[in-house]
Amino acid sequence: MQARYVAAMDALHRLCMFVAGVCLVVITIIIPWGVFTRYVLNYGSSWPEPLAVLLMIWFSFTAAALCYRERLHISVQIVPMVLQGLPRLLVGWAVELAMAGMNLFMLVWGVRLVHTTWFQVIADFPVVSVGLSYLPVPIGGAITLLFVVERLWTGRLYEEPAADQLAPVGLD
């Protein structure tokens, strides 16, 4: 059962990576288009900037979930690294339960926010709901919550990131 859950989280991880990657590529394409139309064609397109903002929101929440699962998020490791045994395990569980609480908050209140704003429209995109711009909050909270459950279930509380995930540091 645990192996199937981890495999499902691997698939969810890849989906998050795909969504974040697509958002980043599209942002990279549309921002220069907006600059080109403004300064070369002397006609500023109104849609690239608000679309880039929407995509950045989606990118941020999916990439945050990725970073959490890959242990690349900002964290202070000095306290758990000096502890051993049960105290270290208790600190690990406390940290993960706090993460679970925060992501549960994002999920519940994010759903309420999406529900409240769903029938409002974005001025630059009249066919797009404002709720769609807030949708990454509960989705990101749910995904990260699933990753927290995985970490607690597998017991991998304080593992170092894999060497191939870390950027090399040059001392030149």
Phi and psi in degrees as a GROMACS rama.xvg file:
@    title "Ramachandran Plot"
@    xaxis  label "Phi"
@    yaxis  label "Psi"
@TYPE xy
-64.0432  -39.8799  GLN-2
-63.6068  -37.628  ALA-3
-68.2375  -37.8095  ARG-4
-64.7783  -44.3415  TYR-5
-63.0093  -39.5667  VAL-6
-63.8737  -39.3856  ALA-7
-65.077  -38.0815  ALA-8
-69.2984  -32.5348  MET-9
-62.7926  -42.3393  ASP-10
-65.5821  -41.7233  ALA-11
-64.4368  -38.1904  LEU-12
-59.4452  -46.5729  HIS-13
-64.2809  -38.0862  ARG-14
-63.4903  -44.1243  LEU-15
-60.9178  -41.0438  CYS-16
-64.1062  -39.9954  MET-17
-64.19  -48.3075  PHE-18
-61.4013  -46.8535  VAL-19
-62.353  -40.55  ALA-20
-65.1733  -43.594  GLY-21
-62.6738  -43.5401  VAL-22
-59.3147  -45.0923  CYS-23
-65.0453  -40.7535  LEU-24
-65.446  -44.8274  VAL-25
-64.4939  -41.5376  VAL-26
-60.1144  -42.8323  ILE-27
-63.4769  -28.3921  THR-28
-84.1599  -43.7203  ILE-29
-79.331  -28.4161  ILE-30
-65.3778  -47.433  ILE-31
-61.1765  -31.352  PRO-32
-62.6896  -43.6034  TRP-33
-62.2225  -40.5234  GLY-34
-66.0451  -42.496  VAL-35
-61.103  -47.0249  PHE-36
-66.7835  -32.8425  THR-37
-73.7298  -46.181  ARG-38
-98.8381  -21.5637  TYR-39
-99.9285  -46.3064  VAL-40
-89.6988  -6.80673  LEU-41
55.2752  31.7956  ASN-42
-142.21  103.911  TYR-43
-76.0995  121.986  GLY-44
-69.2974  135.62  SER-45
-87.9335  -15.0248  SER-46
-90.3748  -25.735  TRP-47
-60.9257  -42.5225  PRO-48
-67.2123  -49.317  GLU-49
-65.3503  -33.3446  PRO-50
-67.4304  -39.2593  LEU-51
-63.1782  -37.124  ALA-52
-64.4506  -44.9533  VAL-53
-60.9778  -44.9471  LEU-54
-66.8479  -34.0958  LEU-55
-66.2524  -35.1279  MET-56
-64.0707  -47.1009  ILE-57
-61.8787  -44.0987  TRP-58
-58.8352  -46.2255  PHE-59
-60.3866  -45.7197  SER-60
-75.9437  -34.1482  PHE-61
-73.4716  -39.6237  THR-62
-67.7214  -33.4798  ALA-63
-63.4097  -42.0458  ALA-64
-63.5774  -41.4609  ALA-65
-59.6403  -48.8056  LEU-66
-62.1034  -36.9653  CYS-67
-62.9978  -48.2743  TYR-68
-65.7788  -35.8619  ARG-69
-86.6548  3.89591  GLU-70
60.3725  36.173  ARG-71
-108.745  7.51192  LEU-72
-77.7832  166.053  HIS-73
-72.0495  126.79  ILE-74
-153.197  155.492  SER-75
-102.484  115.094  VAL-76
-101.99  -0.299069  GLN-77
-65.211  -40.8263  ILE-78
-66.6838  -51.816  VAL-79
-64.9021  -28.5346  PRO-80
-71.4949  -24.6915  MET-81
-90.0449  -11.7985  VAL-82
-92.2454  157.086  LEU-83
-134.694  157.395  GLN-84
64.5441  -136.741  GLY-85
-62.0279  -42.8406  LEU-86
-58.495  -40.7845  PRO-87
-64.9238  -41.8877  ARG-88
-62.8161  -41.9517  LEU-89
-65.6304  -41.1299  LEU-90
-62.8938  -42.1428  VAL-91
-60.0346  -46.2123  GLY-92
-64.9158  -39.4871  TRP-93
-62.2024  -43.4512  ALA-94
-63.4152  -46.2016  VAL-95
-67.1394  -36.7055  GLU-96
-67.5391  -35.4751  LEU-97
-64.7626  -41.3024  ALA-98
-61.8684  -43.0651  MET-99
-61.309  -43.4924  ALA-100
-61.7063  -43.6661  GLY-101
-63.4867  -42.5175  MET-102
-74.1572  -30.438  ASN-103
-65.2207  -40.3083  LEU-104
-58.994  -47.0471  PHE-105
-60.9839  -39.8506  MET-106
-65.7429  -52.6348  LEU-107
-66.8397  -52.8311  VAL-108
-74.2152  -27.2504  TRP-109
-66.4109  -40.8429  GLY-110
-62.3212  -41.5695  VAL-111
-63.2635  -41.0198  ARG-112
-64.9133  -43.9458  LEU-113
-62.3527  -44.5058  VAL-114
-61.9131  -41.0002  HIS-115
-67.1702  -35.5882  THR-116
-102.624  3.87056  THR-117
-61.5687  -34.0353  TRP-118
-95.5487  11.4598  PHE-119
-96.406  152.414  GLN-120
-114.59  155.104  VAL-121
-80.7596  130.883  ILE-122
-56.7865  -42.0889  ALA-123
-76.3319  -20.0478  ASP-124
-132.81  82.7677  PHE-125
-60.4351  -16.5317  PRO-126
-93.7604  -2.2778  VAL-127
-104.885  130.791  VAL-128
-75.3982  144.036  SER-129
-62.7897  -33.1632  VAL-130
-57.842  -30.7287  GLY-131
-64.1081  -33.2192  LEU-132
-72.5359  -23.1435  SER-133
-94.6237  -9.63372  TYR-134
-57.5579  -33.6584  LEU-135
-61.9724  -22.3457  PRO-136
-64.2951  -56.4103  VAL-137
-70.195  -31.9591  PRO-138
-66.7722  -46.5598  ILE-139
-61.8982  -39.5108  GLY-140
-63.4264  -41.8524  GLY-141
-66.869  -43.5836  ALA-142
-64.095  -46.3878  ILE-143
-65.3331  -35.9039  THR-144
-61.6085  -40.9033  LEU-145
-63.5767  -36.9188  LEU-146
-69.07  -33.8527  PHE-147
-65.1815  -44.3065  VAL-148
-58.9264  -42.6887  VAL-149
-59.3418  -46.5965  GLU-150
-63.8555  -42.1417  ARG-151
-67.8685  -40.3731  LEU-152
-67.0286  -41.5983  TRP-153
-81.6783  -16.9342  THR-154
77.813  14.408  GLY-155
-90.9103  76.8131  ARG-156
-84.5799  -39.4373  LEU-157
-130.756  59.5213  TYR-158
-90.8314  148.776  GLU-159
-78.5799  149.335  GLU-160
-61.4463  151.04  PRO-161
-61.8865  148.094  ALA-162
-60.2683  -33.4115  ALA-163
-74.9338  -8.53405  ASP-164
-92.1907  -14.2447  GLN-165
-94.9023  143.199  LEU-166
-76.8367  138.242  ALA-167
-68.3379  146.278  PRO-168
-107.033  124.057  VAL-169
-98.2612  142.596  GLY-170
-111.243  32.5046  LEU-171
